[in-house]
Amino acid sequence: METRVAVMSIIVENPDSTEALNALLHDYGRYIVGRMGIPYREKKINIISIAIDAPQDIIAALSGKVGKLPGISVKTAYSSVITNNE
């Protein structure tokens, strides 16, 4: 199985979607290398960065599910680092 390293940048503008977001991140937790959350109180948003090492289809699935949550934006940047874990 080939995995890639990627970083997801998530902006949460709707706090009502936080519970669903955390549930998704928990479901994909085995692939998450690290997570950093920054509350930007003056703008009433939260900024979250997720470092992930997973097969590309898993990364795309998580990004797609996060992006469908109301009031949440996500962008994913992929590294060129590909590891074969067989």
LINFENHU-V268125 format. One record per residue. PSI is psi in whole degrees, 0 to 359 (none if undefined). OMEGA is omega in whole degrees, -180 to 180 (none if undefined). Layout:
psi=<PSI	PSI>
omega=<OMEGA	OMEGA>
//
This chain:
psi=<126	135	156	154	133	165	129	131	122	132	123	112	342	104	341	343	358	318	317	321	313	325	317	314	325	317	327	14	329	342	345	124	321	159	136	126	137	112	124	83	323	329	355	43	167	140	126	133	132	123	130	143	103	167	148	324	328	316	314	321	314	314	318	317	319	317	339	349	138	132	18	133	145	141	142	133	127	139	169	3	114	129	135	111	51	none>
omega=<178	176	176	174	180	175	175	174	-175	175	-179	178	-180	-178	178	180	-176	-179	179	178	-180	178	177	-179	176	180	-178	-174	-178	180	-174	180	-179	-177	177	178	-180	174	178	-170	-179	-179	-179	175	173	179	-177	173	-180	171	-174	176	-172	171	-175	-180	177	179	-180	179	179	-180	179	180	179	-178	179	179	-179	176	179	176	180	172	-178	175	-178	173	176	-180	178	-178	176	-175	180	none>
//
